[in-house]
Amino acid sequence: QVQLEESGGGLVQPGGSLRLSCVASGIIWSVSAMGWYRQAPGKERELVADITYTGNTNYADSVKGRFTISRDNANKMVYLQMNSLKPEDTAVYYCHLARTYWGQGTQVTVSS
């Protein structure tokens, strides 16, 4: 049974940084893409960033230049470094594997 577990969310002031982590278990590993989506209250879930097994990345326009996704295949982990955070980044952030398996989500709140 594949499980994804996120960590690293929290409350941060505008302009601050957070690093989200996601670890996969229950699989040997996967060559599928992994990444992050987010969902703000009253809004649909949206893509934040994806990364392929070989490291090719794709970002939502709203986070380009501020967020960086990375992947550690040996340890079955994916990360999201978030810098210059804005209040509009406030959401629950979900890790995915092949858009098939999803974590429970971690709350990110950007507020002064």
Phi and psi in degrees as a GROMACS rama.xvg file:
@    title "Ramachandran Plot"
@    xaxis  label "Phi"
@    yaxis  label "Psi"
@TYPE xy
-78.2134  132.713  VAL-2
-132.138  141.913  GLN-3
-121.397  134.014  LEU-4
-129.53  120.836  GLU-5
-93.5568  156.146  GLU-6
-154.66  164.953  SER-7
106.075  -3.86075  GLY-8
-72.3897  173.843  GLY-9
161.828  -166.683  GLY-10
-101.969  130.754  LEU-11
-142.718  150.435  VAL-12
-77.8206  154.714  GLN-13
-53.7002  137.431  PRO-14
89.748  -9.32093  GLY-15
-82.8681  -175.082  GLY-16
-132.431  151.983  SER-17
-144.32  154.002  LEU-18
-124.626  118.256  ARG-19
-93.3975  144.674  LEU-20
-126.936  151.22  SER-21
-143.142  127.435  CYS-22
-116.687  137.521  VAL-23
-102.07  141.88  ALA-24
-138.581  164.265  SER-25
87.5964  4.31279  GLY-26
-137.099  156.435  ILE-27
-68.0783  -54.2947  ILE-28
177.154  174.655  TRP-29
-138.265  143.115  SER-30
-91.7298  9.68249  VAL-31
-76.4531  162.237  SER-32
-67.1808  150.65  ALA-33
-127.631  166.328  MET-34
174.164  -163.661  GLY-35
-132.937  137.437  TRP-36
-119.825  165.489  TYR-37
-141.765  155.865  ARG-38
-139.444  117.794  GLN-39
-91.7015  157.735  ALA-40
-55.4294  129.432  PRO-41
77.8289  4.70754  GLY-42
-121.805  163.041  LYS-43
-79.0496  157.478  GLU-44
-66.4375  137.089  ARG-45
-132.512  152.571  GLU-46
-67.2702  136.963  LEU-47
-103.908  -56.5713  VAL-48
-162.099  148.689  ALA-49
-126.983  155.613  ASP-50
-143.653  133.202  ILE-51
-81.8089  172.642  THR-52
-59.6397  -33.1799  TYR-53
-91.1512  1.42035  THR-54
99.6951  5.48755  GLY-55
-72.5361  137.397  ASN-56
-119.923  157.103  THR-57
-144.042  131.802  ASN-58
-125.295  148.498  TYR-59
-66.4597  145.734  ALA-60
-57.3714  -33.7088  ASP-61
-68.6437  -16.4765  SER-62
-117.467  -3.8948  VAL-63
-58.3221  135.34  LYS-64
85.0497  -10.9687  GLY-65
-116.068  -35.9651  ARG-66
-108.334  147.706  PHE-67
-133.827  125.426  THR-68
-99.9376  142.215  ILE-69
-145.243  167.697  SER-70
-144.146  137.963  ARG-71
-117.713  96.084  ASP-72
-65.9863  -33.6603  ASN-73
-64.0235  -36.0296  ALA-74
-105.501  8.34567  ASN-75
57.8758  46.7855  LYS-76
-129.295  153.899  MET-77
-133.868  144.303  VAL-78
-125.819  156.733  TYR-79
-136.192  107.817  LEU-80
-87.9609  121.252  GLN-81
-116.518  115.887  MET-82
-115.652  164.167  ASN-83
49.3186  48.3545  SER-84
-65.4996  145.547  LEU-85
-120.566  157.41  LYS-86
-55.3098  -32.8984  PRO-87
-72.1364  -6.17563  GLU-88
-82.8761  -6.64498  ASP-89
-61.4984  124.064  THR-90
-177.627  171.522  ALA-91
-90.0597  128.287  VAL-92
-103.34  129.726  TYR-93
-117.106  134.304  TYR-94
-88.9325  144.166  CYS-95
-134.947  157.417  HIS-96
-125.596  114.336  LEU-97
57.4288  23.8203  ALA-98
50.9771  27.4853  ARG-99
-115.89  -41.5722  THR-100
-110.44  140.585  TYR-101
-134.452  146.563  TRP-102
-81.7317  179.646  GLY-103
-81.1876  -17.8184  GLN-104
99.8618  151.84  GLY-105
-133.785  135.011  THR-106
-80.5838  131.492  GLN-107
-119.478  123.015  VAL-108
-123.673  123.339  THR-109
-112.666  109.507  VAL-110
-158.377  148.751  SER-111
